[in-house]
Amino acid sequence: MTNSDDIEIEAAWLYFVEGLTQAQIATRRGLSRMRVHRLIQAAQEKGYVKIFVDRVPSHCTGIENELIDRFCLTRCTIATAAHPRSRPAGIGPELLKLIAER
């Protein structure tokens, strides 16, 4: 890990964990807001930032129940995508949870 990685991680920590705005981080560290934005973006691109939501949206539960009833399934799990054209990123974590339960 390089010194620039440390700066990127610190900016990401202040933003995502401490809840500071990019402008607040810029002021605190004597950087431009654009530089802070780029540091946070770099930390995300390098995989230092992982965002996890530990609950399924309630509308998914209703759809899962409908599918179970309609098709006589014993189990159904819906993995949502943030945008219709985005790759189905939710499938990986959902699949890992199903495998771990077995």
C-alpha positions in Angstrom: 0.0 0.0 0.0 1.4 3.4 -1.0 1.1 6.8 0.7 -1.5 7.8 -1.9 -3.5 4.7 -0.9 -3.5 6.0 2.7 -4.8 9.4 1.6 -7.5 7.7 -0.6 -8.5 5.5 2.3 -8.6 8.4 4.8 -10.8 10.5 2.4 -13.1 7.5 1.9 -13.3 6.9 5.7 -14.1 10.5 6.5 -16.8 10.5 3.8 -18.5 7.1 4.3 -17.8 6.4 8.0 -17.5 9.8 9.6 -20.2 11.3 7.4 -18.3 14.4 6.4 -19.1 16.1 3.1 -16.5 16.3 0.4 -16.3 20.1 1.1 -15.7 19.5 4.8 -12.9 16.9 4.0 -11.4 19.4 1.6 -11.3 22.2 4.2 -10.0 19.9 6.9 -7.2 18.5 4.7 -6.4 21.7 2.6 -7.5 20.1 -0.7 -9.9 21.1 -3.4 -13.3 19.4 -3.3 -12.6 17.9 -6.7 -9.4 16.3 -5.4 -11.4 14.8 -2.5 -13.9 13.5 -5.0 -11.1 11.9 -7.0 -9.5 10.4 -3.9 -12.8 8.8 -2.8 -13.5 7.5 -6.3 -10.0 6.0 -6.5 -10.6 4.2 -3.1 -13.8 2.8 -4.5 -12.2 1.7 -7.7 -9.3 -0.1 -5.8 -11.8 -2.0 -3.7 -11.1 -0.3 -0.4 -14.8 0.7 -0.1 -17.4 -1.9 0.3 -21.0 -0.9 0.9 -23.3 -3.6 2.3 -27.0 -3.4 3.1 -28.1 -6.3 5.4 -31.8 -6.3 4.6 -33.9 -7.1 1.6 -36.4 -4.4 0.4 -39.9 -5.3 1.5 -41.3 -5.3 -2.1 -38.9 -8.2 -2.8 -40.4 -10.3 0.0 -43.8 -9.9 -1.5 -42.7 -10.9 -5.0 -40.8 -13.9 -3.6 -44.0 -15.0 -1.8 -46.0 -14.6 -5.0 -43.5 -16.7 -7.0 -43.5 -19.4 -4.3 -47.3 -19.6 -4.4 -47.7 -19.4 -8.2 -45.0 -21.9 -9.1 -45.2 -24.2 -6.0 -41.6 -23.4 -5.1 -40.1 -24.4 -1.7 -37.8 -21.3 -1.8 -37.3 -18.2 -3.8 -34.7 -15.4 -3.4 -34.7 -12.2 -5.5 -31.5 -10.3 -6.1 -32.1 -6.7 -7.0 -30.1 -4.5 -9.3 -29.7 -0.8 -8.7 -30.4 0.1 -12.3 -32.2 -2.0 -15.0 -29.2 -1.9 -17.3 -26.6 -2.6 -14.6 -25.1 -6.0 -14.2 -26.8 -8.1 -11.5 -24.3 -7.4 -8.7 -26.8 -8.6 -6.1 -26.6 -12.2 -7.4 -23.1 -12.9 -5.9 -23.9 -12.1 -2.3 -27.3 -13.8 -2.4 -25.8 -16.9 -3.9 -23.1 -17.0 -1.2 -25.7 -16.7 1.5 -27.7 -19.7 0.0 -24.6 -21.8 -0.3 -23.5 -21.0 3.3 -26.9 -22.0 4.6 -26.6 -25.5 3.1 
